[in-house]
Amino acid sequence: MSAKTNPYATDLDRNSANYAPLTPLSFIERSAYVYPERVAVIHGARRYTWQETYARCRRLASALARRGIGRGDTVAAMLSNTPEMYECHFGVPMAGAVLNTLNTRLDADAIAFMLNHGEAKVLITDREFAPTIEPALAKAGRKLALIDVEDPEFEGGSGSASGPTSSCSRKATRATPGAGPTTNGTRSRSTTPRAPPATRRAWSTTTAAPTSTP
């Protein structure tokens, strides 16, 4: 007795009509096209529309590409839920790379292991986590490009993981529409346009996702 043929496997070869890779890139591209002027992200005193957010993500991808980051490379991120983290989820895959988000609660030993195991070529990190990142880089014992992100609203002081003991080449970069990378990245808390956090210390990067189609 022959095995029953699966009807979903008959005459349904992959083509543009029935198959598309699951990717976040088509989401943000469509959002920027359909709702270019609608607010997407609010953080601090700044407002980013979908068009601006899309441009910032492209600028991040361009900056990574200029550093030689491409398909199959790993970009690690030690960030809280902030606009920069949100942009990493689009900008890194735009460059063809893999995003490895690091748990901000881990210690230096665990971070060092993840940087080595994931073979990260770039680390995007908030200066807030410098006390963990600096010893992690020393323990990792390998060179990687470091992008510092600084939050002017952070109340706990500022540090840098790129001190004399770290084994990295530092070049802080900011993804800014209409401008190239600068030497001082910025990061702030982000809130939804309709539901600001109850306190300044709330960590919430959200977006005003499109709710209707044209």
C-alpha positions as CSV (number, residue, x, y, z in Angstrom):
1,M,0.0,0.0,0.0
2,S,1.5,3.3,-1.1
3,A,1.6,6.2,1.4
4,K,-1.1,8.8,1.0
5,T,0.1,11.8,-0.9
6,N,-0.1,15.0,1.1
7,P,-2.3,17.4,-1.0
8,Y,-0.4,20.4,0.3
9,A,2.8,19.0,-1.3
10,T,1.3,18.6,-4.8
11,D,1.7,21.3,-7.4
12,L,2.5,23.9,-4.8
13,D,6.2,24.6,-5.4
14,R,7.4,27.8,-3.8
15,N,6.8,30.9,-5.8
16,S,6.0,34.6,-5.3
17,A,2.3,33.9,-5.0
18,N,2.4,31.4,-2.1
19,Y,5.7,31.9,-0.3
20,A,7.6,34.8,1.3
21,P,10.4,34.7,3.9
22,L,9.4,35.8,7.4
23,T,11.3,39.1,7.9
24,P,10.8,42.3,9.9
25,L,12.2,44.4,7.0
26,S,9.0,44.3,4.9
27,F,7.0,45.5,8.0
28,I,9.0,48.7,8.5
29,E,9.4,49.4,4.8
30,R,5.6,49.2,4.3
31,S,4.9,51.3,7.5
32,A,7.2,54.0,6.2
33,Y,5.6,54.0,2.8
34,V,1.9,53.9,4.0
35,Y,2.3,56.1,7.2
36,P,5.4,58.2,6.6
37,E,4.3,61.1,8.8
38,R,2.6,59.1,11.6
39,V,4.5,59.0,14.9
40,A,6.3,55.7,15.4
41,V,8.5,56.3,18.4
42,I,8.6,58.9,21.2
43,H,11.6,59.1,23.5
44,G,12.4,62.1,25.6
45,A,11.7,65.3,23.7
46,R,12.1,63.7,20.3
47,R,9.5,62.2,18.1
48,Y,10.3,59.8,15.2
49,T,7.8,59.2,12.4
50,W,7.8,55.9,10.6
51,Q,9.7,57.6,7.7
52,E,12.4,58.9,10.1
53,T,12.6,55.6,12.0
54,Y,13.1,53.7,8.7
55,A,15.8,56.2,7.7
56,R,17.6,55.8,11.0
57,C,17.6,52.0,10.6
58,R,19.0,52.3,7.1
59,R,21.8,54.6,8.4
60,L,22.7,52.0,11.0
61,A,22.8,49.4,8.4
62,S,25.0,51.6,6.2
63,A,27.4,52.3,9.1
64,L,27.7,48.6,9.8
65,A,28.3,47.8,6.1
66,R,31.1,50.4,6.0
67,R,32.8,48.6,8.9
68,G,32.7,45.4,6.8
69,I,29.7,43.8,8.5
70,G,27.7,41.6,6.1
71,R,25.8,38.4,5.7
72,G,26.5,35.9,8.4
73,D,28.3,38.2,10.7
74,T,27.1,38.7,14.3
75,V,26.3,42.1,15.9
76,A,25.8,41.9,19.7
77,A,23.7,44.4,21.6
78,M,23.8,45.1,25.3
79,L,20.9,47.6,25.5
80,S,17.7,48.1,27.3
81,N,14.4,48.4,25.6
82,T,15.2,51.7,24.0
83,P,15.0,53.3,20.5
84,E,18.5,52.1,19.7
85,M,17.6,48.5,20.5
86,Y,14.4,48.9,18.4
87,E,16.5,50.2,15.5
88,C,19.0,47.3,15.9
89,H,16.2,44.8,15.1
90,F,15.9,46.4,11.6
91,G,19.3,47.9,10.9
92,V,21.3,44.8,11.7
93,P,19.3,42.4,9.4
94,M,19.3,45.2,6.7
95,A,23.1,44.7,6.7
96,G,22.6,41.0,6.4
97,A,24.0,40.3,9.9
98,V,22.6,38.4,12.8
99,L,21.6,40.3,16.0
100,N,22.6,38.7,19.3
101,T,20.8,40.5,22.1
102,L,22.6,40.1,25.4
103,N,20.7,39.8,28.7
104,T,21.5,43.0,30.7
105,R,21.2,41.0,34.0
106,L,24.1,38.6,33.2
107,D,27.5,38.9,34.7
108,A,30.8,39.5,32.9
109,D,31.7,35.8,32.6
110,A,28.4,35.0,30.9
111,I,28.7,38.0,28.6
112,A,32.2,37.1,27.6
113,F,31.1,33.6,26.8
114,M,28.3,34.8,24.6
115,L,30.5,37.3,22.7
116,N,33.0,34.5,22.0
117,H,30.4,31.8,21.3
118,G,28.4,34.1,18.9
119,E,31.7,35.3,17.3
120,A,30.5,38.9,17.6
121,K,32.3,41.4,15.4
122,V,30.5,44.5,16.7
123,L,29.1,45.2,20.2
124,I,26.6,48.0,20.6
125,T,26.4,48.8,24.3
126,D,24.9,51.4,26.6
127,R,27.5,53.1,28.8
128,E,25.2,52.3,31.7
129,F,26.5,48.7,31.4
130,A,30.2,49.6,31.3
131,P,30.9,48.0,34.7
132,T,29.9,44.7,33.3
133,I,31.0,45.1,29.7
134,E,34.6,46.2,30.4
135,P,35.6,43.1,32.4
136,A,33.6,41.0,29.9
137,L,35.7,42.3,27.0
138,A,38.9,41.6,29.0
139,K,37.7,38.0,29.7
140,A,36.7,37.5,26.1
141,G,40.3,38.2,25.0
142,R,39.3,39.1,21.4
143,K,39.0,42.3,19.4
144,L,35.7,43.6,18.3
145,A,34.4,47.0,17.3
146,L,32.5,48.8,20.1
147,I,29.7,51.3,19.6
148,D,28.9,53.2,22.8
149,V,25.3,54.5,23.3
150,E,24.8,57.2,25.9
151,D,21.6,58.2,27.5
152,P,21.5,61.8,28.7
153,E,18.6,61.1,30.9
154,F,20.3,58.3,32.8
155,E,20.6,59.3,36.4
156,G,23.4,56.9,37.4
157,G,26.4,58.5,35.9
158,S,28.3,57.8,32.7
159,G,31.1,55.3,31.9
160,S,32.6,53.6,28.9
161,A,33.5,50.1,28.2
162,S,36.4,51.2,26.0
163,G,38.9,52.0,28.7
164,P,42.6,51.1,28.5
165,T,42.0,47.5,29.6
166,S,39.5,46.6,27.0
167,S,40.5,44.7,23.8
168,C,38.3,46.6,21.4
169,S,38.5,49.3,18.8
170,R,36.1,52.0,19.8
171,K,34.1,54.1,17.4
172,A,30.8,55.2,18.7
173,T,28.1,55.6,16.1
174,R,24.7,57.1,15.9
175,A,22.1,56.2,13.3
176,T,20.8,59.6,12.3
177,P,18.8,60.3,9.2
178,G,20.5,62.6,6.7
179,A,23.9,62.4,8.5
180,G,26.8,60.0,8.7
181,P,28.0,58.3,11.9
182,T,29.0,60.7,14.7
183,T,31.4,60.2,17.6
184,N,28.7,60.2,20.3
185,G,25.7,58.0,20.2
186,T,22.6,58.9,22.3
187,R,20.0,56.8,23.9
188,S,16.9,57.6,25.9
189,R,13.8,55.9,27.3
190,S,11.0,55.4,24.8
191,T,7.3,55.3,25.4
192,T,4.2,54.8,23.3
193,P,2.7,58.0,21.9
194,R,-0.6,57.3,23.7
195,A,0.6,55.8,27.0
196,P,3.5,57.6,28.6
197,P,5.2,55.7,31.5
198,A,4.1,56.4,35.0
199,T,7.7,57.2,36.0
200,R,10.8,58.5,34.2
201,R,12.6,55.3,34.9
202,A,10.2,53.1,33.0
203,W,11.9,51.1,30.3
204,S,9.6,50.8,27.3
205,T,10.4,51.0,23.6
206,T,7.1,50.7,21.8
207,T,5.8,51.7,18.4
208,A,2.5,53.2,17.1
209,A,1.9,50.2,14.8
210,P,-0.5,50.8,11.9
211,T,-4.0,49.8,12.7
212,S,-5.6,50.0,9.3
213,T,-4.8,49.6,5.7
214,P,-5.2,52.3,3.0
